[in-house]
Amino acid sequence: MTADTLRETADALIAATNAFDADAALTLFTTDAVIDDPSTGHRFDGHPGIHDYIERYFIGYHTVTRFLSIESISETRARVRVDFTGDFGHEIGLLDISVNADGLITRIDADLE
């Protein structure tokens, strides 16, 4: 796994959510992946939970995400800083993205700055 692979995964996730395409986003995750997002007060488990997360917080709020930076934490984990705009206004977010050997997302720990 390389920093380029982690960046490509982050870019693909941003592209899918900006296209409001939950199904395309799901192809980037393992079936048992988790998104833990304290800003929503919820944890989202597996494809059903992740689909719900994207529907609610990206499609529902017309969220557009812009990549700001990436910091490699390990070979399989990176912290991505993003700019969110949508019906809620504007926020800067942090996405700690973990991937498996196949480059699929196993976990995202999301937070707002």
N, C-alpha and C positions, 0 to 999 in steps of 0.2 A: 504494500500500500504506500502511496506517495502523497505528498501535499497536493500535487496536481489532481490526483484522484479524489481527494476530499473536497477540493474546490469544485471539481466537475459535478460531484454529488450535490453540493450546496447550490450550484447554479441550476442544476436540473430541478431541484425542489422549488427554488424560487420561480423558475419558468412555469412549472406546473401550477403552482398556487396563483401566480399572476394571471394565468390563463383560466383560472377558476375551474380547473380540471382535477377533481378529487381522484378520479380513477387513474389518471396518469401519475399523480403524486404517489398513490399507493404502490405502484410498481417499483418504487425506490426503497420500500420498506420490507423487512422480513415480516412474515405473518404474525409473529409474536412481539413485534416492536412496541415500544412504549414512548409516548410523549407526556412528559411531566411539565405542566405549565402552571406554576403558582399564581400567575396573574389572572388566570381564569378560575382558580380554586379547584381545578380538576386534574386528574391523571387520565390519559386515554390509552387503553390497552388494545393491542392487536389491530388488524385491518378495520373491524367495525368501529372501534374507538377513534382511530386516526381519521377515518372517513368522516365521522361526526365532527371532529375537531376542525377539519378543513371546511366542511359545510358551514359550521357555525361561525368560525372566527376569520375565515378568509372570504368565502363566497358571501356569507350573510352580512358582513361588514364592508364588503367591496374593498378588501385589504390589498394594497399593492406594496410589494416588498422590493427594496433596493439594496443590493449588496454594498457593504461599506468596507469590511476587512475580514481577514481570516488569520487565526493564530493556531498553529499546530500544537497540540498538547501531547500527542503520541502518534504512532503510525496509524492508529485506527480512530483517532479522536481529534476534533478541531473545535475551536470556539469561533463562531461566525457572528460578526456584528452587522446588524441590518437596520434599515430605516423602514418603518411601517407607516403608511398613510391609509386612511379609509374613513368610513362614516363616523368613527370614534375620534378622529383628529389625527394626531401625529405622535409617534413613540419611537424610541430607539430600543431595539431588542438584542438579546444575546441568545444564540442557539448553540448549545454544546451538543454536537452531533457525533455519535459513535457509529461506526460501520463494522461489518464483519469482513472476512477474507474475500468475499465476493463483491464487496463494495456496497452492499445493501445496508440501509440504516437499521440499526438495532435499537437505538434510543436517542431521543432528543430531550435535553433539559433546557427548557425555555425560560427566559426571564426578561424583565424590562430594566433598563438602566435607571 
